[in-house]
């Protein structure tokens, strides 16, 4: 935290942006909450709610309405606000925190994969709207 505050201070900012929600800025592919949930979903083949054809190499976590409904949104949206308290010890007087929430397109792409988004934009745009709305509500 101290190094982040130092960076933003030396860059001339009077605030530090902290991301909360499903996606964190550092090492998104491994450390973000959404990535952890997606990994858990793919690893849990034993659950009856996931079809046998769910294959990490061929399917995205959300490729149709059934998976939109059963995706563990509450777990993915689990927000840890601890860093807002931790960073305060390093903030110079007058420096503020800006909470950054959703990165809606990036989260949608992580959940659907770009090819699936492109196909659905043409063939099923209402589905894409539902996914984006769900991501926005959970972010």
N, C-alpha and C positions, 0 to 999 in steps of 0.2 A: 504494500500500500504506500509506503513512504516513497518508493521510487516513482510511482505513478503521480503522486502529488508533486514531487520534485520536477518531473517532466512538464506537467501542465503549468506549474508556476514559472519555470524557466522559459517556457514558450510564450509567456506573457498573458496567460489566461487567468481569470478571476474565478474559475470554476473547474471542477473535475467531473467528467462524465462517467457515470457508473451504470452499467447495463444490468438490468434485472429481468427476470422472466425466463422463457424457454431457452434463450440463446445468450451465451456469454461471449465477450469479444476475444478472449484468449484461447487459442487452440480449439476453435469451434468444433472441429471434427471429433475431438476426444473428450473435452471437458464440459461441453454444454449440457444442460439438463435434457434437452430434446435428443441429443445424440445418445445419451445414456439410456433413455426410454426406448428409442428405436432399437438399440443394441439388445436390450432386454426382451423386446417383443420378438426380434428375430431369433434369439437364443431359446425362447420358450416354445419349442415345437410341440410340447406335450399338451398344451392347452387345446381343448376341443374347439374353442371359438375360432382358431386359425385353421384354414384349410390346408390340406396336404400339399397343394401346389404353391404354397408360399415359399419362395426361393429368393434369398437375398441377392442372387446374381441376376434374377429375372424380374422380380417384383419390387415395387416400392412399398413402404409401410401402408400407404393409403392409395389403393388403385381402384377402388370402387366404393359405393355408398355403404356397403356392409362393414368395411374396414374403417370408414370414417366414424361410424357409430360405435365400434368396439375399441377404437384406439384409446389408450389410457390417458386422456386429456388432463385429468386432475393431477396425475403424477408428473406429467410433462410440464405443467404450469406451476409446479411447486416453487414458490419464490422464497429465497433466503435473503433476508434483509440485513444479515450480520455485518456485511462489508460497509454498510452505511454508518454503523456504529464504530467499527474498527478504524475507518479512515479519518474520523473526527480528531483523533489524537495527533494526526500529522498535518492537519489543515492550518495554514497561516490565518491570522485574524482577517476576517472579511471574505475569505475564500468560501465559495458555496459548492454544493453538490447538485448536479443535474442528473435526474434519473432518466435513463433511456430505456424504453420498453421494447416494443416489438420491431422486428425486422421481418415484416409479413411475407414479402416475396421469398426471401432466403429460407425462412422456416417452411413455407409451402413447398419450395423446391426440395428441401431436405426430406420432407414427408412423401412427396409424390414422384420425385425425379423429374428432370426437365422434359424428357421425351414424353412421359405420361401427361405432363401439363400441356404440352403442345398438342398432343392428340386430342385431349379432352377439350381444349379451347375450340377446336374445330367441331368435334363430334358431340360433346356434352358440356357446353359452357355453363349450364346451371350447376353442374357438379363442382366445377372449379370455384364458382361463387360460394357454394356451401363450404368448401374446404377453406377458402380464404376467410370467410366469416368465422368459422370455427377457430382457426389460427388466431385471428384478431381478438376474439373473445377470450382465448386462453393465454394470450401473451401478456 
